[in-house]
Amino acid sequence: MDTAEISDEAAEPPVKVKSVAGVILGEFFDALAKEEGFAEIAPRLRKVVLEEGIFAEPSIRTALFPDVS
C-alpha cells in the first residue's frame, strides 16, 4: 500500500456533497422565489431549512411571518 497517495488525498479539502433532499428543496425554493408574493419569503425559508438545517415549526413560522411576534 502506498501511503504517499493516502496522505495526498487527506491533504485535499473535503468535497461538499449535496443530499438529494437538499437539491430538491433548493429547486423548490428557486421556484417559490419566482412566484408572486413569495419573492421575499423564499430566501428566508432557504436560509432556515438549507443553511441552518432547522425544521422546527417556530423557526419556519418566523421565516414565513417575520412581522408577527
Buried (B, 14 or more C-beta within 10 A) or exposed (E): EEEEEEEEEEEEEEEEEEEEEEEEBBEBBEEBBEEEEBEEBBBBBBBBBBEEEBEEEEBBEBBEEEEEE
